[in-house]
Amino acid sequence: EGDVLVIVSRGGKTDELMPIVDVAKTKGATIICVTEKLESPLAELSDIKLKMAITRECDKYNCQGTTSFAVTSAIFDALQTALVEYTGYQKMDFALIHPGGAVGERLNKKALDV
């Protein structure tokens, strides 16, 4: 209870995802579904529905999840940005969990300069 599950399925009826949604619902999680089909079984079980719109996948057979993956990634980027704004997450919060690498070095150097 209090957790959020974000689930993605272009068609919204992926059989292997249905039991996961059922368990999450039973435990009181909020379900966010990203799908093209807002009337699909997964969307119907979800508390929040986010529509993705894809004309076709970029492969010649229109069956590989390439375009839909790119659209999903853009949606997740937008959700992450909104979540950072909504929660008031700060650079120093990120620096605590990302101490290494170029990003960690930059964040932690600025913390020492402040």
N, C-alpha and C positions, 0 to 999 in steps of 0.2 A: 504494500500500500504506500502511495506517495511516489512511487517510481514511474517513469515514463518509458514506454517501448515505442520506438520508431521503426515501422516495418515498411518495406518497399516491395511492390510487385506491380509491374506494368499492367498486367491483366487483372490483378486482384483476386485470383483464385488459385494460387499456388498451394497445392495440397499439403506440402511439408511445412508450410507456415501456419496453417489453421490450428494445429495443436498448441503451438507456441502462444498464439493469441488467446486461445481458450484458457491456458494456464495463467497467463498474465492478467486476464480479466478476472478470473477466479480469485487471484491474490490482490485485486484492487488497483492494479496499475492503470494508468491512463494510456490509451493506445492512440498513436498517431500513424495514420496510413498514408503513404505517398503512392498514388496510383493514377492511371489514366481512366479507370472505370469506377466512378463514384457509386455505382449501383452494385458493385461486386461483393462477394461474400466477405472478403477482408475489410472492405470499406464499411460495410453494414455493421460489422462488429466493433469498428473503431469509434473513438470519442471525437477525434479530429481527423478530417480528411483533407489532404493536400493534393490537388490535381496537377499531374504532369501532362503536358501536351506534346506528343511526338507524332510527326507525320509518317515517318518510317525510319527504320534502322538504316545505317549507311551502307551495309553490305548488299550485294546484288540480289540476295535471296530474302532480304528483309526479315532475318531471323536471329542474327547475333545482337546481343544487347550492348551495342556500342553507343549509339545515340542516346538511348535511355540511360546508360551509365553516366554519360556526360551531363545530362539533364539532372539526374539524381545528385550528382556531385555538386552542381550549382545550387540546388535546393538545400542540400546539407550545409553548404557554405553560408547561405542566407540564414538558415536556422541557427548556426553557430554564432554568427554575428549578432543576431537578435537576442540570443541567450546571454551573450557577454554584456550587451547593453541593459537587458532586463535585470540581471543579477548584480550589476555594478562591479563585475569582475575587473580587476586592475592588473597592470603589467607585473606588479610585484607578486600577485597571486600566481601568475604563470611562471615567474622566475623561480619560485619555490619548488615547482615540480619539473622545471626544465633548467637544471643548473649547468649543464654542459653544452658543448657545441658553440657555434657562432652566436646563435640566438641567446642562449643562456649567458654567454660572456657579455654580450651587449646589454641585456636586461640587468644583470648583476652589477656591471660597471656603472650604469646610470643610477642604480640604487645607492652605491657608495658615493656618487657625486652629489646626491641630494642632501 
